[in-house]
Amino acid sequence: MLIAEPLQKAIDELSKLPSVGRKTAQRLALHILKSDSENVDALINALGELKSKIRFCSVCFNISVEEKCEICRSQKRDHSVICVVEEVSDVIAIENTNEFNGLYHVLGGVLNPLANVSADSLKIKELVDRIDQHGIKEVILALNPDAEGDTTSLYITRILKEHAVKISRIARGLPIGGDLEFADAATIGRAFIGRISL
């Protein structure tokens, strides 16, 4: 069956999203096609604002609408503790647990020589600068428990051993090879409570 060109374009674009296959993209496109114009316009506007209004925090590299994110600006957070994560989605997952009250540092990935991701590609230097300049007492490594996450944790631990800061990592309550973003809040919460010093 031939598909009308505008529908095919929508399916092609939607299928580029992570975890969206061709069939799911087709269902989404058909749903949008059947939706009333107000809902479609609201979706288009929301996506436009997502690209035009969201930026990365100049301190921790979390998403923000201002130069500094809400977490970095908050006086209710413990500014002596930084939790290091791979991506913004990990910040969201940890925040959903209500177990952590410190600050974050988003690396923007993990060391992966096969994908040409080196230490210079990540926000590791910025992490060290924050520790030196802001009196950080503890760094919690909350990287995914896989080969790349463990390698990155080891690399950061080696660098930070030269600085007067406690280094810990979240406990292994998360499955090996699992992603923080897909873990439930209780599992992530227990992992924070049971974190261990390195």
N, C-alpha and C positions, 0 to 999 in steps of 0.2 A: 504494500500500500504506500502510495506517495504521500508524504506529509507536507503540508503547506510550509513555504519557506520561513515565514516569521516564527511558526511553531518549532520548526527544526532548529532555527538559530537559538531560540530560548532553551531548548533541550541541550544543545551543544554547550551553551554557556553554563547552565546549571550543572551539567555533568562534570565540569571542571572543579566544582567544589569538593572538599575532602569528604570521603565516605558517601558520596552521591554517585551511584551508578547510573547507567542509561535509563533503566526502568523507573528508578526513583525520580530522575530528572524529568522524564516524560510525565509522571504523575503530578509532579510539582507544576510543570508548565501548563498542563491541562487544568489543574486547580486554579492557577492564576487566570487562565483564559475564562473560566466560568465565574470568577469572582466579580463583584461589582466594581465599577471604576474607582469609587472612593477608597476601597481597600487596596487596589492596585497602586493608586497614587500615593497612599500612605506608605506602602512598601518601598516604592521608588524614592520617596522623600527620606525615609529612614536610612536607606542605603546611601543616598547622597550625603546626608549629614554624617553618617559613619565615616565616610572618606574625607569630608571637608572639616569636621569639627574635632575629630579624635586625633590626638598626637601622643608621642611617647614622653613620659615624665623625664625631665632633665636630670633628675637625681637617681631614680631607681629603674627607669625604663619600662614601668608599668604604663598602661594606657591612661590618658587623662584628657580633660578638655582645657586645662590650664597648663602653664609651664611645669608646675609641680602637681603631682597627683594628690588626691584627697588623703590617702594614707600617709604620705610624707608630710603633709601640712598639719595633720591631726596632732593636737597636744595630748590626746588621751592614749596615744600609742607609746610603747617603750622604745625610745630612740637609741637605746644602747644595744639592741639586738637586731641583727639582720638575717633574714631567711633568704637563702640563695636558691632560685628556681630557674628552670630552663626557659619557660615561656609564660606569657600573660595568662594563658588558660590554667596554669598551675597556681597562680595567685588567686584566681577565682575559686578553684577547688579548695584551697586551704582556707580562704575567707569563709566559705560555706560551713566550715567546721566550728567556727567561733572559739577555737582553742588557741589561736596565736594572736598576740597583741603587739608584736614588734613591727619592724619595717621589712621591706622586701628589696631584693636586687634581682632583676631579670637579666640573665646572661644572653638571651637571644639564641639559644641552642646549646649544644654540647660538642666537645672535641670529637671529630670524626675525620680522620685522615683520608678515608675512602671517598668522602664527599667534599674534600678540600676545605674542611672547617678546622682552622687552627686557633690557637689561643688569641691571636691578633684579631680574629673574626668575631670574638665574643667580648662581652663587657667585663672582662676580668681585671684589666688595669683600672677601670673606673671603680670596681669593688675595692681594690687595694687603696685607692685614693680616698674613698669614703671612710675606710677603717682608720687611716692615718689622720684624717682631718676632723673626724667627728666623734672621737672617743668611744668607738664601738667596743663593747666588752665581750660579745658572743656572736659568732657566725654559725648559723644552722644550715647545713647543706641538705636541701630537699630535692635532690635530682633523682630522676627515674632510676630504679634499680636494675639497670641493664649495663652492658659492657661499656657503652659510651658515657653513661651517667657516672658509673664507678670510676672510669678513667679521668673524667673531668673533676670529680670529687677529690681523687688522689692528687691531681695536679694543683688544685686550689689549696688543698691541705699543705702541700709542700711549700707553696709560696707563702702562705699565712703563718707557717711555723716561725718565720723570722719576725713576726709582729706580735705584740702583747695582746693577744685576743684568744678567748676560748673557742675551740672549734668542736662542733658536734654535728651529728647527722640524725635525721629522723630514723626511728626504729624500723626494722624490716617487717612491719605489719602489712606492707604492700607486696603483692606477688612479684617475683623476679620476672622481668620483661613486661611488667604492667606499666600503664601510664597514670600519673596522678589525676589527670583530667577525667578519667573514667572510673576512678575509685569512689566508693561511697564516703559520705562525710564521717561516719563512725570509724571506718578503717583509717582514714587520714588523721582523724583526731587522736586515736590510740597511738598511731605512729609518732605524733608529736610528743605526746605525754611520755612515751618510752624511748625518746631519743637518747643516743649514747655519745659520750665524749670521744674524740679521736686523738 
